[in-house]
Amino acid sequence: MYKAIIFDVYGTLFDMSSLKKGMTQFDDEQATSISKLWRKTQLNHMFLKQIMQRYISFDELTKEALRYTMDEHKIQYDREDINRLFDAFLNLEYFYEVPKILAQLNNMNIDVGILSNGNDNMLRPLIDNSELGENINTVMSVNEIKQYKPSPASYALILKYHHLKREEILFVSSNSWDVTGATNFGFDTAWVNRQNGHFDYNGQNPTITVNNLNELINWLEMNK
């Protein structure tokens, strides 16, 4: 049995499609298009910044990606518009099973933490607004080391906060690149395949693939 389970945040605990719910000034089709390109650009910029070793905080990077997205959609905006749309990242909806699963893990005496590329200005309000904080014991941000996942140094943060052996930790993410990075670092990993997609094999495989966190709990119970 694992002593700690560490979750990714965006797309794993929180539903990125809920970004568009804060875009009430746009129709549904446009809001969907904007939210998808925004997330895609955010990740692209993140990877480029990491490769170039030009780190900026995730909130700044996210606003940078939003400005590009608005330009691509030929939508005029000012700083107030960007800040208002950015607030959607602080009010994302969690997946329906998340509160129950986090509580169950705590009842199983498993230490629950999150490791995110988001900085504290994004993570703390998101967790507070969602009221999930009572079942999350450790909030870790790569902003502490100024390196984005999937750099090895980012996953090493987990060992800094949890004085455990790597085999005592399970890392959980819906992002295949994140699972690959954590597996490469030496953690057991669970890929949450919510979109019924194909794993982006890059020399590493997840320990387990599940469609949601309920399946993860069932797997843990079977492998006590």
C-alpha positions in Angstrom: 0.0 0.0 0.0 1.3 3.5 -0.9 2.0 5.9 2.0 1.4 9.0 -0.2 -0.6 9.7 -3.3 0.2 12.9 -5.2 -2.2 14.4 -7.7 -1.8 16.7 -10.6 -4.4 19.5 -10.5 -5.5 20.7 -13.9 -7.4 18.1 -15.8 -6.9 15.5 -13.0 -8.8 16.9 -10.1 -10.4 19.9 -11.9 -12.3 19.9 -15.2 -10.6 22.2 -17.7 -13.8 22.3 -19.8 -15.3 24.3 -17.0 -13.1 27.2 -18.0 -15.7 28.3 -20.5 -18.4 28.8 -17.8 -16.7 32.0 -16.9 -17.0 33.3 -20.5 -20.5 34.5 -20.4 -19.9 37.3 -22.9 -19.3 34.7 -25.6 -21.7 32.2 -27.1 -21.1 28.5 -26.3 -19.3 27.7 -29.5 -16.9 30.6 -29.2 -16.3 30.0 -25.5 -15.5 26.4 -26.2 -13.0 27.4 -28.9 -11.4 30.0 -26.7 -11.0 27.7 -23.7 -9.5 24.9 -25.7 -7.0 27.1 -27.5 -6.1 28.8 -24.2 -5.3 25.6 -22.5 -3.3 24.3 -25.5 -1.3 27.5 -25.8 -0.7 27.5 -22.0 0.9 24.1 -22.2 2.9 24.9 -25.4 4.3 28.1 -23.8 5.1 26.1 -20.6 7.1 23.5 -22.5 9.0 26.2 -24.5 9.8 28.2 -21.4 11.2 25.1 -19.7 13.3 24.2 -22.7 14.6 27.7 -23.0 15.1 28.0 -19.2 13.1 31.2 -19.2 10.8 30.5 -16.3 7.9 32.8 -15.5 5.2 32.2 -13.0 2.2 30.1 -14.2 -0.3 32.9 -13.7 1.7 35.2 -15.9 2.2 32.5 -18.5 -1.5 31.8 -18.4 -2.4 35.4 -19.1 0.2 35.5 -21.9 -1.5 32.4 -23.5 -4.9 34.1 -23.1 -3.7 37.2 -24.9 -2.5 35.1 -27.8 -5.8 33.2 -27.8 -7.8 36.4 -27.9 -5.7 37.7 -30.8 -6.3 34.5 -32.7 -10.0 34.9 -32.3 -9.8 38.6 -33.3 -11.3 39.7 -30.1 -10.4 43.1 -28.7 -9.5 43.2 -25.0 -7.8 45.2 -22.3 -6.0 44.3 -19.1 -9.3 44.2 -17.2 -10.7 41.7 -19.7 -7.7 39.5 -19.3 -7.8 39.6 -15.5 -11.6 38.9 -15.5 -11.2 35.9 -17.8 -8.2 34.6 -15.9 -10.4 34.4 -12.8 -12.0 31.3 -14.3 -8.8 29.4 -13.4 -9.5 30.2 -9.7 -13.0 28.8 -9.9 -12.7 25.6 -11.9 -15.1 22.8 -11.2 -13.8 19.6 -9.7 -14.7 16.2 -11.2 -17.8 14.8 -9.4 -16.0 12.0 -7.6 -13.0 14.0 -6.3 -14.3 15.0 -2.8 -15.3 11.5 -1.9 -12.1 10.0 -3.2 -9.8 12.4 -1.3 -11.8 11.7 1.9 -11.5 7.9 1.3 -7.8 8.2 0.9 -7.4 10.1 4.1 -9.5 7.4 5.9 -7.1 4.8 4.5 -4.3 6.7 6.2 -2.7 7.7 2.9 -1.1 11.1 2.8 -2.7 13.2 0.0 -0.8 15.9 -1.8 -0.9 17.9 -5.0 2.0 18.9 -7.3 1.2 21.5 -9.8 2.8 23.9 -12.3 0.4 26.5 -11.0 1.8 28.9 -8.5 0.3 29.7 -5.1 -1.6 32.7 -6.5 -3.6 30.2 -8.6 -3.6 27.1 -6.4 -4.6 28.5 -3.0 -7.8 30.3 -4.2 -8.8 27.3 -6.4 -8.5 25.0 -3.4 -10.2 27.4 -1.1 -13.1 28.1 -3.5 -13.6 24.4 -4.1 -13.5 23.5 -0.4 -11.3 20.5 -1.1 -8.5 21.7 1.2 -9.5 19.7 4.3 -8.5 16.5 2.5 -5.3 17.8 0.8 -2.4 17.6 3.2 0.4 19.1 1.0 0.2 21.7 -1.7 3.4 21.8 -3.8 4.1 24.2 -6.6 7.0 24.1 -9.0 7.3 27.9 -8.5 9.5 27.0 -5.6 12.2 25.7 -7.9 11.4 27.7 -11.0 11.1 24.5 -13.2 8.0 23.2 -14.8 6.9 19.6 -14.9 8.0 17.3 -16.4 11.5 18.2 -15.3 13.0 15.7 -12.8 13.6 18.6 -10.3 9.9 19.2 -10.2 9.1 15.7 -9.1 11.9 15.8 -6.6 9.8 18.3 -4.7 7.6 15.5 -3.6 10.6 13.8 -1.8 11.4 17.1 -0.1 7.9 17.3 1.5 7.3 13.6 1.9 10.2 11.7 3.5 9.4 8.4 1.8 11.0 6.0 -0.6 9.9 6.5 -4.2 8.2 3.1 -4.3 6.0 4.3 -1.4 4.5 7.1 -3.5 1.9 7.0 -6.3 1.7 9.9 -8.7 -1.7 10.5 -10.4 -2.3 12.6 -13.5 -4.6 12.9 -16.5 -1.8 14.3 -18.6 0.3 11.6 -20.3 3.4 13.9 -20.5 3.1 14.3 -16.7 2.8 10.6 -16.1 5.8 10.0 -18.3 7.8 12.5 -16.4 6.9 11.1 -13.0 7.5 7.5 -14.2 10.9 8.6 -15.5 11.7 10.0 -12.1 11.0 6.6 -10.5 7.4 6.9 -9.1 4.6 4.4 -9.7 2.0 6.3 -11.7 -1.7 6.2 -12.5 -2.9 7.7 -15.8 -6.5 9.0 -15.5 -7.8 8.6 -19.0 -10.9 10.6 -18.7 -11.2 11.3 -22.4 -10.8 7.6 -23.5 -7.7 8.6 -25.4 -4.4 6.8 -26.3 -1.4 7.1 -24.1 1.4 9.1 -25.7 4.1 6.5 -25.2 7.5 8.1 -24.8 9.6 5.3 -23.3 7.6 5.1 -20.1 4.3 3.4 -19.3 1.9 4.1 -16.4 1.6 1.6 -13.6 -2.1 1.6 -14.0 -4.6 3.3 -16.3 -8.1 4.2 -15.0 -11.0 6.2 -16.5 -11.7 8.0 -13.2 -10.7 8.2 -9.6 -13.3 5.7 -8.5 -11.5 3.0 -10.5 -8.2 4.1 -8.8 -9.7 3.5 -5.3 -11.0 0.0 -6.5 -7.5 -0.8 -7.7 -5.9 0.3 -4.5 -8.3 -1.8 -2.4 -7.5 -4.8 -4.5 -3.8 -4.3 -4.1 -3.5 -3.8 -0.4 
